[in-house]
């Protein structure tokens, strides 16, 4: 999906979030904002929001002289997510449907999104996620595909959320012992998206096949991915796409059997799905 007029204001607002995250003084804060406002005049409406965001964040990183704008925030997000692991493991141990519970956990983690139009509280989401129905509910179809799948690719999204993804993948491997899982991450720091650095710190290289997609966008843009990532994407029996950025880049896609797992956090994605902000989605396309 390509950008909408509403995306422009949202992307401009990212300059304020970045300035706050890095503790910018007024001079730097104004320079970030005015630069992004100037760039917005030339935004191409033939591109996806993550493609536009990649150019904007690269410029802000250059101005701020900081390669990873959200490095400190990502560390805090990881610590917060880890604090919920005992609670989530207990949920998995006592539940009646492990796949459904693990899938809900993966979606709950998707609330950790610094680029979202609307932000949600992680603890509050975890308290209600297990009693909330998917607004778009293809869970049964998703479960059916998993029964015969031999290899899957999980497209990671945000740091903190990746901790929840590790529980999700652990559960998939427990339920489907012959399943080969690949976790694909961004090629370099972009917003608070997960890269190999955070994934390795969380042990994904020991959990499953960890792959750097090579993309510099906060969403999986196929033509920016490495040849290895493209091959894995094309040949997997199932793609599990986490979050709005990946949804924005893969709607539409050249392949079938993509399961989108996300929390709706902006009007543009809500309109695309015919849903409301705050809805949780399990959509098999």
N, C-alpha and C positions, 0 to 999 in steps of 0.2 A: 504494500500500500504506500502511496506517495503522500507527501506532506499536505496538510490542510492549512488554511489561514490561521487557525487556532494554534497550530504547532509553532508558528513563528514567535508568538508571544511567549510560549512555554520555553523555547530554546533561548530567547533573550533573557528570560528569568533565571536561566542556569548560571549566568554571570554573577548574579547576586548570591546564589548558593555557593559557588566556587569561592567568591570573595570571603564569605563567612567561614567557609571550611579552612581556608589558609590564613585567616586572621589578617586580611589585607587592610592596609591603611586607606584613608579616603582617596588619596591620589591613585593608588592602584585599583581600588574598587571602581572609581569613575572611568579609568582607562579600560578596564575589562568590559564594563557595561557599554561604553560608547563604541568600542571596537566591535562587539557582537551586534549592536544596533546597526552599525554601518554594514557589516557583513550580511545582515538580514535583507538588505535591499536587493541583493543578488542571489538569494536563495532560489535554487531550481525546483520548481514544483513537479519535476519529473523524477525526483529522487525520494528515497524513503527518509523518514525522520532520523534514523541512525546514521545514514550517510551524511546528512547535513550536520548532525551533531559531531561527527568525526572531525570535520574541518574546523568547526567552532572550538572544540576542546583542544585540538592541536595548536590553534592560535593562542588560546588562553594559557596553555602550558608554556608556550614560548614567552609570552608577556610576563607571566609570573615567575619564569625561570625555575619551574618545578615540574619534573617529568611526570610524577604521579600526584595529581592534584588532591586526591582523596586518600593518600597513603595512611594518614593517622586515623581518619574516619573508618577506613576499612578494617583496621586493627580492632577498633572498638566494636564494630559490627560483628566481627568474628568472635570476640570474647562474649558478647551478649548472646549470640546464637549458641555457643558452646554451653552456656549456663542452662539452657533448656533441654540439653540432651538427656539427662536422667529422666525428666518428665516424659519426653517423647518415647524413650525406650520402654518405659513402663506402659505407655499407651499401646505400643506395638505388642508387648508381652501379654497384655490382658484383653486385646480386642478380638472380635469374632471374624473380622475380615482384614488380614494383614495387608493385602494389596491396596484396598481402598484406604486404609489408615495411612499407609506409607505415601500414597498419592496425595492425600489431603495434607500431610506433613510437607511434601514438596511444594505444594501450592501455598501453604501458609508462609513458607520462607520467602516467597515472592513479594511479600509486602516490603521487604528491605530494598527500597528503590529510591535513590537520591535524585533521579531525573523525573520522577512522577509529578503529575499535576496535583494529585492528592496523595498525602502520605498517611499511612495507617500505623497503629501501635502494635508491635509484634506480640506482646503478652496478651493483649485484648483479642487479637486474631486467633492465637492459639487456644484461648479459652472457648471460642465459639466455632472454630473450623470443623470440628468433628461432628457438630450438630447442624452444619450448613450443607444444603444440597448444591450440587453444581447447577448453575443457571443454564449453561449449555452442557448437557450431560451425555457424553458418549463413552462413559466409563465401561459399560458392558462390552461395547465394541472394541475398546482399547484392551480390555482383559482377554478378549478372544484372540486378538492379533498376537498378544504376548504368548499365548499357549503354543503357537507354532513358530514363533520367531527364534532364529538362531543367533542373530547379532543385532544389537541396537546401538544407536548413538544418542546420548543425552547432551543437548546443547545447553551449557551452563549460562547463567545470567549474572547475578550480582554476588558480591562478597558478603558473607553472612548467610545468605541463601544457600551457598554451596555446602555449608555444614549440614543443612537439612537434606540436600541432594545426596550426601554421602549415606545417610540413613536409608533413603529411598533406594539407592543402588544396592546397598547391602541386602535389603529386603528382596529386591528383584533377584539377586543372585541366590538367595536362600530358597525362594519359591521356584525358581527356574535354574537349577544347577548347571545345565548345559548352555546357558545363555552367555554370550560374549558381550560385555558392556564397554562402550567407549564414552569417556567424558571429554567433551570438546570445549575449549576455553578461548578467550580473546588473545590476539597476537601481541598486544601491548596495553599498558594502562589506559583506560578510557572510562570516564566517570567512575563508578564504583564496581565496574564489571570484573569478574573473576579472570585472572590470568594464571599461567603455570606456577607462578610464585606462590600465590595463595593456595592453589590446588595441591601443590606438593607439600606445603606446610600442613595441610589437612590430611595428607596421606593418600590422595587419590592415585598416585603413581604405584602404590602397593595394592590399592583396592581394585583397580580396573585399568583399562588402557587409557592413559591420559594423553590427549593430543592438543597441541597448539594449532588453532585453526588458521592463524596468520592474519585474520581480519583485524582491522584497526577501527572498527565500528561497534557501537553498543547494540549489536544484533548481527546475526549470521548473514552476511552478504556473500552469496555463493561465488560471484566472480572476483571477489577479493581474497578468497580462501586459497590456501596452498593446494597443490595437486593432490597431496596425500589426503587432506581434509575433504576435498571435492569427491575423491574416490570413495572414501568411507561414507560420506553423505549419500552418494548415489547407490552404493551397494548394500547399505543396511536394510534389514527387513522392516525396521521401524525407527523413525526419528522421534524423540521426545523433546519438544521445544519448550524451554522454560522462559516465561516472561513476555512482556509486551514488545521489547526490542526485536527479539527473534520472530515474534508473530508479525510485526510490521514488515520485516524483511522477507518473510516466507509466505506472504499472502498477496498474490498466489505464488506457487512453486511449480517447478517442472516435474516434481515427483509426487507420488501418493504416499499414504501411510505416514503422515506427520501428525502426532498428537500434541496439541497445544495445551500446555498447563500454565495458567496465569490468573492473577488477580487484576480486574479491570480498574485502572487508576487514572484514566483520562477520557474526556468526551469523544475524542476522535476514534479511539479503539472501541469505546462503548458503541458508537454509531456503526462502526464497521461490523461488529458482532450482533448488533440489534439488542444490546443488553444495557445494563446500568452500571455506573461507577460503584465499585464495591462488590460486584458479582464475582464469583469464582467460576473458572471455565475449564472444562475437559472436552476439547473439540478434536475429533479425528477427521482429518482431511485427506 
